[in-house]
């Protein structure tokens, strides 16, 4: 088997979530109801971050919020179309889970 040239020349710099401590940091994850957004939200939850979750599908969003709670994260969720600036402008510090 030939060596994988990508890893041979470009060693990985990825860190697992267990190596990153984001306790007391706030992370906003848009599109967090499924797919990559869900995976990102769960990874940040494992890292100890407080989460602001945003997705159009409220049912899947609440499911992800429950999953992050099981991992020990505090999360607030918004089931509407918002971008990061709108979250900060409209909700300010009240968007941050406490």
GUKEVO-811801 format. One record per residue: residue in three letters; x, y, z of N, C-alpha, C, CB in turn. Coordinates in steps of 0.1 Angstrom, whole numbers, plus 5000, padded with zeros to 4 digits. Last residue first. Glycine has a CB too. Layout:
REM GUKEVO-811801
ALAXYZXYZXYZXYZ;...
REM end
This chain:
REM GUKEVO-811801
UNK472253115301472853145314472553025323472253265320;UNK473153175267472553095277473153125291472752945274;UNK472553475250473553395257472953315267474753485262;UNK470553645244470753525235471753425241471253565221;UNK470753855260469753765263469853635255468353825262;UNK472754025250473153925260472053825263473654005272;UNK470954065219472154095228472553985237471754225235;UNK468854045202468753975214469954005224468753825212;UNK469254195179467954175184467954125198467254075176;UNK472154195175471354325175469954305182471154365161;UNK472853925176473454015186472554145187474854055181;UNK471253825155471153765169471653865179471953635169;UNK472153975134470753995138470553935152469853925129;UNK474753875131474554015135473154045140474854105123;UNK474153605123474853635135474653775140476353605134;UNK470853585110472253575108472953625122472853665096;UNK467953385110468653495116470153475112468553505131;UNK464953245107466053285098466753405104465653305084;UNK464253045136463953145126465153175118463353265132;UNK464452935163463852865151463352965141462752775155;UNK466952945185466153035177465752965164466853165174;UNK468052855218467852825204466852925198467252685202;UNK470752815240469552875237469352855222469553035240;UNK472452595263472152635249470852715249472052515240;UNK475152445279473952535281473752595267474252655291;UNK476252105279476352245274475052315278476552245259;UNK476251835285476651935296476652085291477951905302;UNK475351655268476751675268477251775279477251705255;UNK472651705271473151575276474651585277472751465267;UNK472551945256472351945271472851815277470851965274;UNK472851855230473951935236473751945252473952075230;UNK470451725227471651645226472851725233472051615212;UNK468651935229468551835239469851755239467351745236;UNK469352075205469552145218469552035230468452245220;UNK468651885186470051915188470251985202470551995177;UNK465851905190466451775192467951795194466251685180;UNK465352165183465152125197465851995200463652125200;UNK465952145155466752235164466652195179466252375162;UNK463951985146465351925146466252015155465951925132;UNK461852165151461852025156463251975157460951935148;UNK462452395136462352405151462452265157461152475156;UNK464252485111463452365115463452355130463952235108;UNK466052685108464652715104463752605109464552725089;UNK468252755135467852675124466452705121468052525127;UNK470752815159469852875150469552775138470353015145;UNK471952835192471652745181470552815172471252605185;UNK474452915211473252985206473052915193473453145204;UNK476152765239475752765225474452855223475452625220;UNK479152755256477752785257477352815243477452915266;UNK481552485255481052615251479552625254481252635236;UNK482752235259482352315271481752455268483452335280;UNK483252065240484352145243484052235255484852235232;UNK480851945234481851865241483051945246482351755231;UNK479752165220479252125233480252045241477852055231;UNK481252165197481452275206480852245220480852395201;UNK480151925187481651935190481952045199482451945177;UNK477551995183477851885193479351895196477551755187;UNK477852195163477252225176477552125187475652235175;UNK478952045142479652155148479152185162479652275139;UNK476751875137478051815141478951925148478851755129;UNK474852065129474651975140475951925146473651855137;UNK476152155106475852245117475552175130474552335113;UNK476251925089477451985094477252075106478152065083;UNK473051795098474251795090475451855097473951865078;UNK470852015116471151895110472551905103470051845100;UNK470452255130469452145132469852015126468252195126;UNK472152475127472552375137471552255138472752435150;UNK472352705112472052575105472352455114472952575093;UNK474752865132473652875123473552745116473752995114;UNK475952895163475952795152474652815144476152655158;UNK477953085184476653085176476852995165476353235172;UNK479353035215479453005201478053005195480152865199;UNK481053175242479753165236479953135221478853285238;UNK482853025270482853095257481453075251483953045247;UNK482852875292482453015294482553095281483253075304;UNK485152655279484252685290484052835291484852625303;UNK486552535259485852655256484952695267485152645242;UNK489352355254488452395264487852525261489252395278;UNK490352085235490052225234489052255245489452265220;UNK490551815236491851895238491552045238492851855227;UNK488151715229488551695243489851775246488751545246;UNK487951765202487151855211487651835226485651835211;UNK491151725187489851675191489251775201489951535197;UNK492651915162492551875176491251825179492951995185;UNK494551915132493251905139493451865153492351805132;UNK496651915117496752005128495452005136497052155123;UNK498351655100497151715105497451805116496151605109;UNK500951725076500451655088499251725094501551645099;UNK501451705046500651795053500151735066499551855045;UNK502851495035503451635033502651735042503351665019;UNK501451265044502951265044503451405043503451185032;UNK498851325039499351325053500851325054498751205060;UNK498951315011498351435018498851435032496851425018;UNK499951065003500751185002500251305009500951214987;UNK499850775020498950885016499751015015497750905026;UNK501950525006501650615017500650725011502850685023;UNK500650224991501350344990500950445002501250414977;UNK500849885000500050005000500950125000499050005012;
REM end
